[in-house]
Amino acid sequence: MKKLKVSLAAVAVVLGLGSALVTSAAPKPFANKTWGKLSTGAYIDITGEQQGTDYQCTSSTNTCTAVYPATQNPNSNPSNPLSTVSGTFSN
């Protein structure tokens, strides 16, 4: 009986640790997404990328990048970006 109690306690600890790791390691979704505006007018998702490393914005009055709510795709609805950065986008 004592061996059963120890085994059940060990299983409980392992399950508890496993569930704690799974819930803490779950990625959090972005509230907003950053999009790069290509010369064709189409947008590509560059959320999480770094300017200067992953893409460039060279000086111009064009829209280089725009931030939209995560639920809005600017390829189908480009109205009302939350913010924009001027320049010519290249990646």
Steps between C-alpha positions, in 0.01 A plus 500: 500500500785735583659432159170592330481834688857587401432406137182711488681796656780470243249487214322808638825695514597404146156593364502828691840599367408398147181704496680800648762489225242463225294799613799728560669414169192572288574789262299815551332634185593847379234767562628689194694395192762691303477485123755603237358667191656365181550713187205311346271638772458160668586456868708224661489410869828598668381476861793433731765588239756775559555799274861512384545125548199335336378788281586856398306824467690739272413868500188596304146622560350156424363276774769254600328322788160520664361358822149356497292308756582127482152429365536740204679401179600814307502306172122485523434806720783757509296773673587654836847369589593551866836648392725526196870552424598687184754361258543245226476142631751231402579163654 
